[in-house]
Amino acid sequence: MANKNLSNAKNAKNDEFYTQLNDIQAEVNAYIDYDPDVFRGKTVLLPCDDPEWSNFTRFFAQNFERFGLKKLISTSYAAASKNISATKNTKSTKGKKDVSWYQPSLFEQESPQYDEEKTAVKGKIFVLDHDTNKNGRIDFEDLEWKYLEGDGDFRSEEVCKLRDEADMIVTNPPFSLFREFLAWIVGDDGKGVLTQSRRVAECAEKVKGGLAAKNAKGAKKFLVIGNMNAVSYTEIFPLIKFNKIWLGATGFANDMVFAVPKGTIVSPSDKAKAERLGYVGDYTRLGNSCWFTNLEHGRRHVPLKLMTEADNVKFSRHKDIRGKGYVKYENYPAIEVPYTDAIPADHDGVMAVPRSFLDKYCPEQFEIVGIAEGESGKELGLKAVPKELKRLNRSLRDGQLYYMRDGFPEKPFARILIRAKRPK
Ligand SMILES: C[S@@+](CC[C@H](N)C(=O)[O-])C[C@H]1O[C@@H](n2cnc3c(N)ncnc32)[C@H](O)[C@@H]1O
């Protein structure tokens, strides 16, 4: 469903990506399969949404009774506050509010509470908790709405109050504010522990505390879409390492497609991929997008089926492993495993695997040792790269892994360090 209100947007910032119903359905069903009562009696907040047309609101409202929800709250961000304009940003338009692209929906205009003055500058709140039209069911038709006091910024006091009331937060937040949004979920209001770059261990302690203690009802549950690159953020990696958050059930290799405002410039190859998946028009695929959650799902408890080191050397489908084996790093006692399916089942030491491993990570099978990047790499004890090698390969930095190939120091692409868990 494309957002018709945005039909003339010429200059939408990267935050305007709208999630498709089947992606939401596939993901949420995995939690229901794992625990049919996961949403029972819960208040679910969908912030950064657009309740009039959002698939999140539609999906949860239509499943209100099946999921046994207590209350559904959905909030939207005011058109005038969005980073969208109908004209290209030029020196003369920069900084000026341009909402000429915005058209209130018919639904809004026909509602008794419609207000011409408020429509573009106020956020909206939609609430569903009872059968307002008395037709015997609670569903989308029973949503009640009003304008918020402010523009619906998730950091505003009124939306923070809604967050505090909610048991669960589900949304696709603005990508540019992902760190801040995650901090906000745990009650940090964007000011403290998560938004400051701190030492990993220090940050992890605070974050663990935050997730455990901020909500008297227990850790706030959430399910949000983000970018896979976020796993390396100083504030987010510790949460993954300590199993406080994990990737969602939809496999990372499954492309998610998003609707975009008409006129948004997207990568032609992503657009073509979306078209191949049947989404023709104002849609794009966003490589690297994935779900982050602290809700349990079954897929993350399925151990990877792996071959032994000897069998990988004999039979691996990867020619850089078959007949060759695994490269050892020069500055850390670990082996390089460039593919998740090439992890040797019987290796007892530390293994450096691609970030996409997290998609298959089963915490009963592996422990995460750390991330080989920057300060986190230095804290892990990765030895500094000698000056003469840095001269040979100018992209080498301290805190990164490197190995030697034909006398030349090479670094892998982003790596996570893991170790197999063995029964005691
Ligand atoms: C990635 S889009 C997703 C929209 C919707 N949740 C969906 O999945 O279809 C993020 C939305 O958050 C809105 N937004 C941007 N900054 C915001 C803020 N500070 N507070 C609340 N919403 C914001 C954007 O305008 C955009 O509509």
The ligand as an SDF file (V2000), in Angstrom:
LIG
                    3D

 27 29  0  0  0  0  0  0  0  0999 V2000
   10.9140    4.0870    7.9710 C   0  0  0  0  0  0  0  0  0  0  0  0
    9.4100    5.0130    8.0530 S   0  0  0  0  0  0  0  0  0  0  0  0
    8.3030    3.7520    8.5120 C   0  0  0  0  0  0  0  0  0  0  0  0
    6.8760    4.1420    8.5900 C   0  0  0  0  0  0  0  0  0  0  0  0
    5.9580    3.0330    9.1200 C   0  0  0  0  0  0  0  0  0  0  0  0
    6.3280    2.7080   10.4930 N   0  0  0  0  0  0  0  0  0  0  0  0
    6.0510    1.8060    8.2490 C   0  0  0  0  0  0  0  0  0  0  0  0
    6.8080    0.9080    8.5880 O   0  0  0  0  0  0  0  0  0  0  0  0
    5.3940    1.7210    7.2260 O   0  0  0  0  0  0  0  0  0  0  0  0
    9.6920    5.9630    9.5190 C   0  0  0  0  0  0  0  0  0  0  0  0
    8.6400    7.0080    9.8020 C   0  0  0  0  0  0  0  0  0  0  0  0
    9.0250    7.7310   10.9750 O   0  0  0  0  0  0  0  0  0  0  0  0
    8.7720    9.1160   10.7520 C   0  0  0  0  0  0  0  0  0  0  0  0
    9.6750    9.9060   11.6140 N   0  0  0  0  0  0  0  0  0  0  0  0
   10.8230   10.5240   11.2740 C   0  0  0  0  0  0  0  0  0  0  0  0
   11.3580   11.1350   12.3470 N   0  0  0  0  0  0  0  0  0  0  0  0
   10.5140   10.9020   13.3880 C   0  0  0  0  0  0  0  0  0  0  0  0
   10.5170   11.2780   14.7500 C   0  0  0  0  0  0  0  0  0  0  0  0
   11.5010   12.0110   15.2630 N   0  0  0  0  0  0  0  0  0  0  0  0
    9.4930   10.8680   15.5320 N   0  0  0  0  0  0  0  0  0  0  0  0
    8.4880   10.1120   15.0170 C   0  0  0  0  0  0  0  0  0  0  0  0
    8.4410    9.7080   13.7230 N   0  0  0  0  0  0  0  0  0  0  0  0
    9.4440   10.0970   12.9180 C   0  0  0  0  0  0  0  0  0  0  0  0
    9.0570    9.3030    9.2840 C   0  0  0  0  0  0  0  0  0  0  0  0
    8.4270   10.4820    8.8050 O   0  0  0  0  0  0  0  0  0  0  0  0
    8.4690    8.0120    8.6970 C   0  0  0  0  0  0  0  0  0  0  0  0
    7.1120    8.1660    8.4190 O   0  0  0  0  0  0  0  0  0  0  0  0
  1  2  1  0
  2  3  1  0
  2 10  1  0
  3  4  1  0
  4  5  1  0
  5  6  1  0
  5  7  1  0
  7  8  2  0
  7  9  1  0
 10 11  1  0
 11 12  1  0
 11 26  1  0
 12 13  1  0
 13 14  1  0
 13 24  1  0
 14 15  1  0
 14 23  1  0
 15 16  2  0
 16 17  1  0
 17 18  1  0
 17 23  2  0
 18 19  1  0
 18 20  2  0
 20 21  1  0
 21 22  2  0
 22 23  1  0
 24 25  1  0
 24 26  1  0
 26 27  1  0
M  CHG  2   2   1   9  -1
M  END
$$$$
